[in-house]
Amino acid sequence: MERSSRALVAALCPLAVGHLLAMLVMILPFTLLAALVELQRQIQLGASLLVIGFGAFRFVNRRHLRVLARIPPTQLGLWSFAVAIAHGAGLMLVPIYLGLCSAADLSRGHGAAKALINSDLRMAILVSFVHSVAMIAAGGVLAWLVYRYLGLKFVSRSWFNLDATWALSLILVGALALILASRY
């Protein structure tokens, strides 16, 4: 331990930074939450426009990049992430997040989804995990059955593209959310 006034002054800066970081870690989440509540309408309007824009982009640009067709197995996880984002993974929850599902007209499924969304982070992670496992299991079984009994030629000849339907549904949901958000 150094016994000098210079060491004392040098120690003050790291102590202040550590204390500041500890306060920020505790205060920032609450501040951000308050800002989100305060800016809820603007966030809903922005999210609505973003969904409409993404839907319009997907409607106009429906082609798939050839580079995505040849992915090495070592990059399959990254490819899956990129394709899921490009196709709008998680956007089926946007109507609930944007407030399109009011409490009066919730079906059991929408009510359960809203309860999960309003739950904590652990529940969101659990729901995402269960959804991913179920999706991979169902898709994997279906892919194996098609490969085993129909063959790859069947897939290449009978492929159809639902991008236009998906894009129009995004535009419709975004427009409805925009109308509802602008009424308040």
Buried (B, 14 or more C-beta within 10 A) or exposed (E): EEEEEEEEEEEEEEEEEEEEEEEEEEEEEEEEEEEEEEEEEEBBBEBBBEBBEBBBEBBEEEEEEEEEEEBEEEEEEEBBEBBEEEEBBEBEBBBBBBBBBEEEEBEEEBEEBBEBBEEEEEEEEEBEEEEEEEEEEEEEEEEEEBEEEEEEEEEEEEEEEEBEEBBBBBBEBBBBBBEBBEEE
